[in-house]
Amino acid sequence: MSESEKEALIAEQPENDHRSVSRRQFLKVSTAAVASAGAVTVGTATALDIRSTHAQDATPSPASGEGTMPGMGTDMRPAQFFNIHEAQTVDAIASRILPGTADDPGAHEAGVVFYIDGKLGGTNLGYSLKTYQQGPFPVVSEQPVSVTAASTRDIYEFVPVAEDQIARFGYQSVQTPQEVYRQGLGYVDAYAQSKFKKDFIDLSADQQDQILTDMAADKATGFDGPGAAAFFTTLRNDTIEGMFSDPMYGGNRDMVGWKLIGYPGAQRIYTPDDLQNKNFQREPQSMAQLMAKEGH
């Protein structure tokens, strides 16, 4: 594109367009989940207290995953990324998104926090897919966006994109998933302190629901990157993944997520009679169980 064409393109954009987008503004609207944000419902069951004696005795450094994380009953596992307070906070948040009890398991009973910790602490640093990490990055524009403006990536650090098109761009953030969680969890506690003078894990179930509802509606203040709604969507999506993915990834303990929805898991084969039988059921099976049966 020639210099004259670039100047003409700049001239046709509104004064309040993407050229004025700062790094902070971009961080507030960009995370892995921006493209898939949607309506959510926060659970209303009683919050589960996961702060066991073992968890309180662990003393990891604020920026490391040393120590062990609490699970259901006596289940304790080494943390790969979270420190203990972060793990408690994530577990509490997941427990409000998918609440449960010992008789009706939810995110806590399924060990969702272990899934998220493993995802962030693994070699992919929290990325689920291969991801292009260099700009220009798209940002949702409140102004009409011309095809030319949305396609011109050699002029700006940020590219304006219409809201109904943002889902096409996948993960778009200058922050890694690790950075999103580490900073986002700090913002959650800061907002909880501003509202109730306590950290999130010390709030009642109703107060926790209020915090998460404010985040989902993007009304929670102090989230300078990631944004409140974007971080909530990340938490929600990761909670769902941890609840329903194969147990080999750390969550879905005892396949409680699969039992909840009637999913059979990893099955090698179904016979024609199985497929034609409307009442056919089979106990769920993990990949590990399947491989063990086959002697691998």
N, C-alpha and C positions, 0 to 999 in steps of 0.2 A: 504494500500500500504506500502510495506517495505521501509526502509531507502535506501537500495541499488537500488530499483526501482525508488525512487524519484531522487536519484543522477543521475541515467542513463537518466531520462527524462530531467532534467536540462541540462545535458551535450549535448543533441541532439538539443537544441533550439539555434537559431542564437543569436549572441551577442547583436543585437539591438532589441531583442524581448520584450515581455511584462514585463520582470523583471525590465526593466529600466523605466517603465511608472510611472511617479510621480502623486501625487494627482492632481496637477495643470493640467497636460496633460490629465488626465482622465476627469476632470471637463470640459475641453474645447471640448471634443467630446461626452459628455453624457448629455442628458436631456430626457424628456418624448418623444420627437419627433424624436430622432435619428433613430429609426426603420422605421419611415415613411417619411423620408426626400425625396423630389422629386423636379422636375422642377416647377417653379412658375413664374407668370407674375405679375409685379408690375403695378398697375393702373396708368393712365396718366391724369385723370381728375383733375381739380383744387382742391387743398386741402381745407377742410372746417375749418374755424376758430371757435373753440368751447370755446375760452377763454372769457366767459361771465363775466360781472361785479360781479355776485354772486361767480363765481369760484375764481376770483382774490382776493375777500375779505376774503375768507375762509383761516384760518391759522392753518392747521393741523401740528402735529409734524412730522419730516421727516420719522419716522418709524411706523406711525400709520395711521389708516384710518379715523381720525376725520375730520369733515367737510362734505360738500356736493359735489357731482360731477355733472358737467353740462351734460345735454342731449339735445334733439332736442327741440327747442322753449323754453318754460318755464319749461320743465320737469327737476326737480332737485331731486336727491335721496341721502340719506346718504351713505357715502362710508363705506364698510365693511373691506377693506384691503388697498387700495391705498390711498396715500395722493393726494392732488389736482394736483400737478405737474406730478406725475406718471399717474394719470387718464387722464390728457390731452395728455400725451405722447402716452399712449396706444390707445386712441381714434384717435390720428393723424396717428399712424401706421396702425391701422385697416382701416382708411379712405383711405389710399393709397393701401392697399391690395384689398379692395372691395370698390372702390370709388362710390359716388352717389350724387344725388341732391334731393331736396324736391320732384321733379316730377319723379325722377328715383332713389328710395332709395337705399343706400348702407349701409356699416357697421355703419357709424355714425348715420344715420337716424334710423337704426334698434336697436340702443342702445347696440351694441356689448360690449362696455366697461363695462356696468352694468353686463352683463353675466360673463365676465372674473373676475370682482371684486367680484361678488357673489361666483364664483367658488373658488377663492383663500381665501375668507373670511369665507367660510362655515366650518362645522365641519370636513370635509375630508381634509382640508388644501390644496385644489387644486388637490388632486388625484381623477381621474375619476373612477378608479377601485381599488379593494383591491390590495395592492402592497407590495411585499417583499422588505424590505429596507436594508438588510444586505448583505455584500459581501460574496464571491468574485464577482466582477462585470466584464462583458465582455467588451472588447475593440476591435475595428477593427484592425486587424493585416495586415500590408503590406507584410508580409512574408507568405509563405504557412503554413497552420496550420494543423498538424496531428490530427487525431481523438483522439488520446491519450492525446495530449496537450489540446485540447478543452474540454475534459471531466474530466480533473484532477483539481478539485476545492479545494483540501485540501492542495495545495502547495503555491499558490500565492494569493495576494490580488486582482489581476486582471487576467482574463483568456482571452487568445487570441482567437478571433473568425474571420472567414473569412467574408468579407464584404457582400457577398450574403446570409449569415446566420444570420446577426445581428437582422433582423426583428423578428426572432423567440423568442427573449428574452424580448420583451415588454419594460416597463419602467425600465431603468437601470441608476440610478444616486445616488450619495451620497448626492445630494442636493434635498431638497423638492421643489415642484413647487413654493412655496412662495419665497424661496431663489433664485430660477432661475429667477423669475420676478424682485425681488428687486435688485439683482446684475446686471441682464441683462439690465434693463432700465438705470442703471447708466452707463454701458458701451456704450449704444447707445448715450447718451448725450456726453460722453467723446470723442467718435469717431466723432460725429458731430462737437464738438468744435475743434478737431484736423484738420478737413477738412475745416470748414467754420466759425469758431470762434463764433458759436451760438449753443444753445440747439436745439434739433430736432424740437420742436414745433415752433421755430422761423424761420425755414428754408422755402424756397420756395418749391412748389410742386416738381419741377425738382430736387432740392437738396435733398429733402426727399427720392425721388425715387432712387437717386444715393446711399444714405446711405443704403437703404434696398436692393438694387441690390448687393452692396458690401457684405452685410451680407449674402445674399442667396448664393453667390459664395464663401463664407468663406474667403473673401479678407479683410474684416474689421479688423483692428488691435485693440489690447487692451482687447479682450474678453478672459479673463483668466478662465472663468467658470461661466456661460455656454459659449460654443463656439459660434461664430457669426452665423454660418449656423444653428446650432442646436437651438439657441434661436429664429432665424427667423422662423424656421419651427414650433416651439411651438406657436409663435404669429400667424402664418398663420392658423394652425390647430384650435386654439381657436377662431380665427375670424370666420372661417367657422362654427364652432359649434354654436357660438353666433348668427350668421346670420340665421341659419336654424333649430335650436332646438325649442322646444315648448316655447312660451312666458313665461310660468311659471318659467323658469330658468333665466329670466332677460333680454334676448335679443329678437330678432325677433319682435320688437315692431309693433303692428298693423298687425302682420303676413306678413310683407313686404317681408321677405325672401321666404315664401311659395307662395305668390302671384307671385313673380319673376319667380319661376320654375314651377308653376302650381300644387303645392302639396296641397291636400285637408285637411291635418292635421288629427285631431282626429274625425273620423266618426264611428258611431256605426254599420252601416250596409249598404250594397249595394244590391239592388234587382237584379235578373237575367237580367231584362231589362236594368238596369244601366250598367251592365258589358258588355252587347252586343251592347250598343249604342256607336259607335266610337266618337260621338260628345258630349257625356255626360260630363258635368262640374258641379262642386259644389263649392260654396264659401268655402274657408278654415275655419276651426274651431279649436280652441284651446281646450286643456283638460279642462280648466276652463269653457268654454262655454258648452262643452259636459256635464260636471257634473251638471251645473246649469239647463240645460234643463231636466235632469233626477231627479232633486230635491235633489241631494246629497250635 
